[in-house]
Amino acid sequence: MKEDYYDILGVSKGATAAEIKKAYRKKAIEYHPDKNPGDEKAEEMFKKAAEAYEILGDADKRAKYDQYGHAAFDGGGFGGGGMNMDDIFSQFGDIFGGGGFGGFGGFGGFGGGQRRVKGSNLRIRVKLTLEEIANGVEKKVKVKRKVPAEGVTYKTCSTCNGTGQVTRVTNTILGRMQTATTCNTCGGAGQTIDNRPSGTDAQGLKTVEETVSIKIPAGVEEGMQLKVSGKGNGAPGNNGIPGDLLVAIETEEHDTLKREGDNLHYDLYISFSEAVLGSSKEIDTVGGKVRIKLEPGIQSGKILRLRGKGVQSLNGYGSGDLLVHVNVWTPKELTKEQREFFERMQEDDNFKPSPEKSDKSFFEKVKDMFS
């Protein structure tokens, strides 16, 4: 079982954004690989802290984590698991300010190597049917992304000497202060283009169309965002790494089924005679049509629960239910013979309302529906 993100950073679930940021900064300094050379345990803790902050440091991701736990970010690529060092170092501009990390030798490799620049992210929307959401699906989408062109060559940036950063020293009343900022000449890549073929942009990138496969887990909801690592735009330089493809989930409205969390609702309309005599009806589910039996004398407002016929839970704990709401349709127009029949039945005891204790009230039905 994965360790709780709050426990990794040593904060409570009610911690503020500032407290979470402070806790991550402390962990990052403590376990930074430059400070713990060759210590695999420290490097692992460094990665765990970065993964925890990636989720808890983002308000939307944190809300999903609080609701669904690790399941919200496993399997579907929502973010989190599988971070590499480049992903981790990309966070430091926010955590430590500017482009520097105190005295720890730079972000690119442990000990002052070239900084690896990450390409920009791409964003797309994917619309899913209720059936696809309920069961999970793999989607193939065409994406136009920029990649390094063949034949492009680079040379070491003369401004930053390949470090990707420019260090400035200023005198203040507190003494000499040193700050590191991203090199404006190379954009932090540590390299500038030496030669580029025709058809490429100023960074030596060309646009290609690629088919990307996206595995979408069952139980996702409208507005959720998945991340496909490495399928965004490429980055310039021999050490550049591609950005990510961010996939926003949209849902199509189903003709007959309405979703509420993991449960589904279905309005079943039956005739007065079907309610009196009983019947069997075919209804829609996310797994196909099924036939249900209606007992004679069924009342309008009755809710039939089909267990496990709802949406599979995102956290993997089973599936919701399908709630069938029975509605008896009252005819608005009658023939002369029909009207005479019902007029005679007005005084018939069989047609007078006589609810039993087992016939639940409206409020009891609503309570059962959410239990």
QUICORWO-V137437 format. One record per residue. N is the residue number from 1. RES is the residue in one small letter. PSI is psi in degrees with one decimal (none if undefined). BURIAL is I if it has 24 or more other C-alpha atoms within 12 Angstrom, else O. D_LAST is the distance of its C-alpha to the last C-alpha in Angstrom with 2 decimals. Layout:
BEGIN
n=<N | N>
res=<RES | RES>
psi=<PSI | PSI>
burial=<BURIAL | BURIAL>
d_last=<D_LAST | D_LAST>
END
This chain:
BEGIN
n=<1 | 2 | 3 | 4 | 5 | 6 | 7 | 8 | 9 | 10 | 11 | 12 | 13 | 14 | 15 | 16 | 17 | 18 | 19 | 20 | 21 | 22 | 23 | 24 | 25 | 26 | 27 | 28 | 29 | 30 | 31 | 32 | 33 | 34 | 35 | 36 | 37 | 38 | 39 | 40 | 41 | 42 | 43 | 44 | 45 | 46 | 47 | 48 | 49 | 50 | 51 | 52 | 53 | 54 | 55 | 56 | 57 | 58 | 59 | 60 | 61 | 62 | 63 | 64 | 65 | 66 | 67 | 68 | 69 | 70 | 71 | 72 | 73 | 74 | 75 | 76 | 77 | 78 | 79 | 80 | 81 | 82 | 83 | 84 | 85 | 86 | 87 | 88 | 89 | 90 | 91 | 92 | 93 | 94 | 95 | 96 | 97 | 98 | 99 | 100 | 101 | 102 | 103 | 104 | 105 | 106 | 107 | 108 | 109 | 110 | 111 | 112 | 113 | 114 | 115 | 116 | 117 | 118 | 119 | 120 | 121 | 122 | 123 | 124 | 125 | 126 | 127 | 128 | 129 | 130 | 131 | 132 | 133 | 134 | 135 | 136 | 137 | 138 | 139 | 140 | 141 | 142 | 143 | 144 | 145 | 146 | 147 | 148 | 149 | 150 | 151 | 152 | 153 | 154 | 155 | 156 | 157 | 158 | 159 | 160 | 161 | 162 | 163 | 164 | 165 | 166 | 167 | 168 | 169 | 170 | 171 | 172 | 173 | 174 | 175 | 176 | 177 | 178 | 179 | 180 | 181 | 182 | 183 | 184 | 185 | 186 | 187 | 188 | 189 | 190 | 191 | 192 | 193 | 194 | 195 | 196 | 197 | 198 | 199 | 200 | 201 | 202 | 203 | 204 | 205 | 206 | 207 | 208 | 209 | 210 | 211 | 212 | 213 | 214 | 215 | 216 | 217 | 218 | 219 | 220 | 221 | 222 | 223 | 224 | 225 | 226 | 227 | 228 | 229 | 230 | 231 | 232 | 233 | 234 | 235 | 236 | 237 | 238 | 239 | 240 | 241 | 242 | 243 | 244 | 245 | 246 | 247 | 248 | 249 | 250 | 251 | 252 | 253 | 254 | 255 | 256 | 257 | 258 | 259 | 260 | 261 | 262 | 263 | 264 | 265 | 266 | 267 | 268 | 269 | 270 | 271 | 272 | 273 | 274 | 275 | 276 | 277 | 278 | 279 | 280 | 281 | 282 | 283 | 284 | 285 | 286 | 287 | 288 | 289 | 290 | 291 | 292 | 293 | 294 | 295 | 296 | 297 | 298 | 299 | 300 | 301 | 302 | 303 | 304 | 305 | 306 | 307 | 308 | 309 | 310 | 311 | 312 | 313 | 314 | 315 | 316 | 317 | 318 | 319 | 320 | 321 | 322 | 323 | 324 | 325 | 326 | 327 | 328 | 329 | 330 | 331 | 332 | 333 | 334 | 335 | 336 | 337 | 338 | 339 | 340 | 341 | 342 | 343 | 344 | 345 | 346 | 347 | 348 | 349 | 350 | 351 | 352 | 353 | 354 | 355 | 356 | 357 | 358 | 359 | 360 | 361 | 362 | 363 | 364 | 365 | 366 | 367 | 368 | 369 | 370 | 371>
res=<m | k | e | d | y | y | d | i | l | g | v | s | k | g | a | t | a | a | e | i | k | k | a | y | r | k | k | a | i | e | y | h | p | d | k | n | p | g | d | e | k | a | e | e | m | f | k | k | a | a | e | a | y | e | i | l | g | d | a | d | k | r | a | k | y | d | q | y | g | h | a | a | f | d | g | g | g | f | g | g | g | g | m | n | m | d | d | i | f | s | q | f | g | d | i | f | g | g | g | g | f | g | g | f | g | g | f | g | g | f | g | g | g | q | r | r | v | k | g | s | n | l | r | i | r | v | k | l | t | l | e | e | i | a | n | g | v | e | k | k | v | k | v | k | r | k | v | p | a | e | g | v | t | y | k | t | c | s | t | c | n | g | t | g | q | v | t | r | v | t | n | t | i | l | g | r | m | q | t | a | t | t | c | n | t | c | g | g | a | g | q | t | i | d | n | r | p | s | g | t | d | a | q | g | l | k | t | v | e | e | t | v | s | i | k | i | p | a | g | v | e | e | g | m | q | l | k | v | s | g | k | g | n | g | a | p | g | n | n | g | i | p | g | d | l | l | v | a | i | e | t | e | e | h | d | t | l | k | r | e | g | d | n | l | h | y | d | l | y | i | s | f | s | e | a | v | l | g | s | s | k | e | i | d | t | v | g | g | k | v | r | i | k | l | e | p | g | i | q | s | g | k | i | l | r | l | r | g | k | g | v | q | s | l | n | g | y | g | s | g | d | l | l | v | h | v | n | v | w | t | p | k | e | l | t | k | e | q | r | e | f | f | e | r | m | q | e | d | d | n | f | k | p | s | p | e | k | s | d | k | s | f | f | e | k | v | k | d | m | f | s>
psi=<135.1 | 145.8 | 143.0 | 134.1 | -36.5 | -39.4 | -36.9 | -43.5 | -10.4 | 36.7 | 163.3 | 164.6 | -17.6 | 10.5 | 145.5 | 166.9 | -37.8 | -38.8 | -38.1 | -43.4 | -42.1 | -41.8 | -40.2 | -41.9 | -41.7 | -44.0 | -40.2 | -40.4 | -42.1 | -39.9 | 11.5 | 133.2 | -31.8 | -29.0 | -19.4 | 62.3 | 130.5 | 0.9 | 99.7 | -34.5 | -42.2 | -38.7 | -38.0 | -41.9 | -36.5 | -44.8 | -41.2 | -43.1 | -40.0 | -40.8 | -41.7 | -41.1 | -32.7 | -35.4 | -52.6 | -20.7 | -5.6 | 122.5 | -43.2 | -46.2 | -38.7 | -41.0 | -41.2 | -39.7 | -42.2 | -31.4 | -42.1 | -11.2 | -156.9 | -23.9 | -25.9 | -15.8 | 5.6 | 140.6 | -39.8 | -6.9 | 38.4 | -10.3 | -178.3 | -113.0 | 146.3 | 20.8 | 142.8 | 176.9 | -31.6 | -39.6 | -41.8 | -48.1 | -24.3 | -16.9 | -19.0 | -23.3 | -33.8 | -40.0 | -41.8 | -2.6 | 140.2 | -137.2 | 6.6 | 163.8 | 58.5 | -129.8 | 26.2 | 37.9 | 9.9 | 169.1 | -17.6 | -42.8 | 159.1 | 103.5 | 20.3 | 15.8 | -177.3 | 142.3 | 136.7 | 121.2 | 137.1 | 136.8 | 169.6 | 154.0 | 152.7 | 150.5 | 132.7 | 166.6 | 139.3 | 124.7 | 131.1 | 146.5 | 164.7 | -36.2 | -40.6 | -38.0 | -39.7 | -33.5 | -9.7 | 152.4 | 156.0 | 121.7 | 140.9 | 123.1 | 150.1 | 129.5 | 132.4 | 119.3 | 157.1 | 136.5 | 154.8 | 132.4 | 149.9 | 139.3 | -10.4 | 137.3 | 153.7 | 159.7 | 160.2 | 134.2 | 127.4 | -19.5 | -44.7 | 2.3 | 33.5 | -0.2 | -20.8 | -1.4 | 151.1 | 126.2 | 133.0 | 138.1 | 125.7 | 147.7 | 127.9 | 175.9 | -16.9 | 0.0 | -169.7 | 128.8 | 136.3 | 128.5 | 148.1 | 129.5 | 159.8 | 136.5 | 126.8 | -24.9 | -46.3 | -2.4 | 19.0 | -3.3 | -22.8 | 0.9 | 150.9 | 157.4 | 130.0 | -39.7 | 136.0 | 140.3 | 165.5 | 154.3 | 7.6 | 161.5 | -172.9 | -17.4 | 3.5 | 24.8 | 147.7 | 156.1 | 128.9 | 156.7 | 128.8 | 142.6 | 122.0 | 132.5 | 129.1 | 118.6 | 117.0 | 119.0 | 156.3 | 144.9 | 3.1 | 161.6 | 162.8 | 131.8 | -14.5 | 153.1 | 126.0 | 155.8 | 124.7 | 105.7 | 138.4 | 7.9 | 22.6 | -157.5 | 147.2 | 172.5 | 150.6 | 161.6 | 155.4 | -21.6 | 6.3 | 149.2 | 145.3 | 154.8 | -166.2 | 160.0 | 117.7 | 124.7 | 112.2 | 133.0 | 128.5 | 150.8 | 140.8 | 142.5 | 133.2 | 148.7 | -38.6 | -18.7 | 138.8 | 134.8 | 141.2 | 96.7 | -126.0 | -6.5 | 154.7 | 151.6 | 140.2 | 126.6 | 115.9 | 118.7 | 129.9 | 158.5 | 164.4 | -39.8 | -36.1 | -36.4 | -38.3 | -46.9 | -16.6 | 158.1 | 175.1 | 138.0 | 146.5 | 128.9 | 163.1 | 143.0 | 169.7 | -11.2 | 9.0 | -179.7 | 143.3 | 157.8 | 132.2 | 154.7 | 133.5 | 122.4 | 148.2 | 139.2 | 14.9 | 141.2 | 148.1 | 136.1 | -8.4 | 138.2 | 119.5 | 128.8 | 118.2 | 101.2 | 137.1 | 5.1 | 14.6 | -144.6 | 137.8 | 135.1 | 138.8 | -30.3 | 2.4 | 5.5 | 67.7 | -163.0 | 159.8 | -171.4 | 162.3 | 120.0 | 115.7 | 116.6 | 115.2 | 125.2 | 117.9 | 121.1 | 121.3 | 122.9 | 140.9 | -23.1 | 139.9 | 151.8 | 171.5 | -44.0 | -40.6 | -43.7 | -42.8 | -37.3 | -48.0 | -28.1 | -39.5 | -32.5 | -9.8 | -30.1 | 2.8 | 130.3 | -30.7 | -24.4 | -1.3 | 135.7 | 131.0 | 68.6 | 140.2 | 169.6 | -26.8 | -15.9 | 108.0 | 151.4 | 171.6 | -43.9 | -34.1 | -36.9 | -40.6 | -40.6 | -44.9 | -35.9 | -32.2 | 3.7 | none>
burial=<O | O | O | I | I | I | O | I | I | I | I | O | O | O | O | O | O | O | O | I | I | O | I | I | I | O | I | I | I | O | I | I | I | I | O | O | O | O | O | O | O | O | I | I | I | I | I | I | I | I | I | I | I | I | I | I | I | I | O | O | I | I | O | I | I | I | O | O | I | I | I | I | I | I | I | I | I | I | I | I | I | I | I | I | I | I | I | I | I | I | I | I | O | O | I | I | O | O | I | I | I | I | O | I | I | I | I | I | I | I | O | O | O | I | I | I | I | I | I | I | I | I | O | I | I | I | I | I | I | I | I | I | I | I | I | I | I | O | O | O | O | O | I | O | I | I | I | I | I | O | O | I | O | I | O | I | I | O | O | I | I | I | I | I | I | I | I | O | O | O | O | O | O | O | O | O | O | O | O | I | I | I | I | O | I | I | I | I | I | I | I | I | I | O | O | I | O | O | O | O | O | O | I | I | I | I | O | O | O | O | O | I | O | I | I | I | I | I | I | I | I | I | O | I | I | I | I | I | I | I | I | I | I | I | I | I | I | I | I | I | I | I | I | I | I | I | I | I | I | O | I | O | O | O | O | O | I | I | I | O | I | I | I | I | I | I | I | I | I | I | I | I | O | I | I | O | O | O | O | O | O | O | I | I | I | I | O | O | O | O | O | O | O | I | O | O | I | I | I | I | I | I | I | I | I | I | O | O | I | I | I | I | I | I | I | I | O | O | I | I | I | I | I | I | I | I | O | I | O | O | O | O | O | O | O | O | O | O | O | O | O | O | O | O | O | O | O | O | O | O | O | O | O | O | O | O | O | O | O | O | O | O | O | O | O | O | O | O | I | O | O>
d_last=<28.27 | 29.29 | 30.12 | 28.01 | 29.78 | 29.69 | 31.33 | 33.94 | 35.07 | 34.73 | 32.67 | 29.49 | 26.33 | 27.37 | 30.85 | 32.52 | 33.93 | 37.38 | 36.46 | 35.01 | 38.17 | 40.40 | 38.75 | 39.15 | 42.76 | 43.50 | 42.06 | 43.90 | 47.17 | 46.74 | 46.03 | 48.01 | 49.99 | 53.24 | 52.84 | 51.88 | 54.07 | 53.38 | 50.41 | 47.69 | 45.18 | 45.79 | 45.44 | 42.10 | 40.86 | 42.30 | 40.26 | 37.00 | 37.52 | 38.25 | 35.15 | 33.01 | 34.76 | 34.42 | 30.62 | 30.39 | 33.43 | 31.82 | 29.27 | 27.38 | 27.42 | 26.41 | 23.31 | 22.33 | 23.21 | 21.16 | 18.03 | 18.81 | 21.59 | 24.59 | 22.86 | 23.29 | 27.02 | 27.73 | 29.04 | 28.88 | 31.46 | 29.59 | 32.10 | 32.43 | 33.48 | 37.00 | 38.78 | 42.54 | 45.10 | 45.83 | 42.23 | 42.35 | 45.69 | 44.63 | 42.32 | 45.26 | 46.62 | 43.63 | 43.46 | 47.18 | 48.54 | 51.02 | 51.72 | 52.77 | 51.43 | 53.91 | 56.40 | 54.50 | 56.71 | 54.58 | 51.51 | 53.01 | 53.81 | 53.99 | 57.36 | 58.30 | 58.17 | 57.51 | 54.30 | 52.01 | 50.91 | 47.62 | 47.56 | 45.39 | 41.87 | 41.15 | 38.11 | 36.84 | 33.87 | 32.25 | 30.33 | 27.79 | 26.36 | 22.69 | 23.87 | 25.63 | 22.70 | 20.45 | 23.17 | 25.33 | 28.92 | 32.38 | 34.18 | 37.92 | 39.16 | 42.70 | 43.37 | 46.64 | 47.33 | 50.40 | 51.92 | 55.19 | 58.06 | 60.41 | 63.75 | 62.65 | 64.17 | 63.61 | 65.74 | 65.05 | 64.47 | 67.61 | 65.88 | 63.44 | 65.26 | 62.18 | 59.78 | 57.81 | 58.19 | 60.91 | 61.55 | 62.97 | 64.54 | 64.92 | 66.66 | 64.80 | 65.57 | 63.40 | 65.42 | 65.17 | 61.70 | 60.81 | 58.14 | 57.21 | 56.14 | 55.55 | 58.86 | 59.41 | 61.78 | 59.54 | 56.11 | 55.40 | 56.18 | 59.45 | 61.14 | 62.70 | 63.54 | 66.97 | 66.95 | 64.50 | 64.90 | 64.85 | 61.59 | 59.70 | 58.61 | 60.10 | 57.92 | 59.00 | 55.73 | 55.45 | 52.61 | 51.32 | 48.59 | 46.35 | 43.52 | 40.62 | 37.85 | 34.37 | 31.63 | 28.25 | 25.25 | 22.17 | 19.32 | 21.68 | 21.06 | 23.50 | 25.85 | 25.61 | 29.10 | 30.45 | 33.80 | 36.39 | 38.96 | 42.61 | 42.29 | 43.27 | 46.85 | 49.46 | 51.45 | 55.23 | 57.25 | 57.55 | 54.78 | 52.29 | 48.76 | 46.64 | 43.72 | 40.22 | 38.57 | 35.47 | 33.15 | 30.84 | 27.96 | 27.75 | 25.56 | 26.78 | 24.93 | 24.05 | 25.57 | 22.63 | 19.47 | 17.60 | 15.74 | 12.82 | 12.55 | 12.40 | 10.96 | 13.67 | 14.27 | 17.30 | 19.13 | 21.10 | 24.05 | 25.95 | 29.12 | 29.61 | 31.57 | 28.90 | 26.41 | 29.08 | 30.40 | 27.46 | 27.63 | 26.51 | 25.58 | 25.65 | 22.95 | 22.68 | 20.60 | 21.43 | 23.22 | 25.30 | 25.25 | 23.80 | 24.54 | 22.13 | 23.32 | 22.85 | 23.81 | 26.59 | 25.57 | 22.19 | 21.17 | 20.76 | 17.24 | 15.81 | 12.92 | 13.60 | 11.35 | 13.76 | 12.40 | 14.20 | 15.78 | 14.42 | 16.07 | 17.16 | 15.95 | 18.87 | 18.74 | 19.20 | 16.13 | 15.54 | 14.25 | 11.30 | 10.89 | 13.02 | 11.83 | 15.07 | 15.73 | 18.73 | 21.41 | 24.59 | 27.56 | 30.14 | 33.68 | 35.57 | 39.02 | 40.41 | 43.71 | 46.01 | 45.25 | 41.47 | 41.80 | 44.06 | 41.61 | 38.69 | 41.12 | 42.05 | 38.42 | 37.76 | 39.20 | 37.80 | 35.34 | 33.30 | 32.51 | 31.61 | 27.93 | 26.96 | 23.21 | 22.29 | 19.90 | 17.69 | 17.56 | 14.58 | 15.37 | 14.42 | 12.42 | 10.46 | 9.87 | 8.79 | 6.29 | 5.04 | 5.69 | 3.79 | 0.00>
END
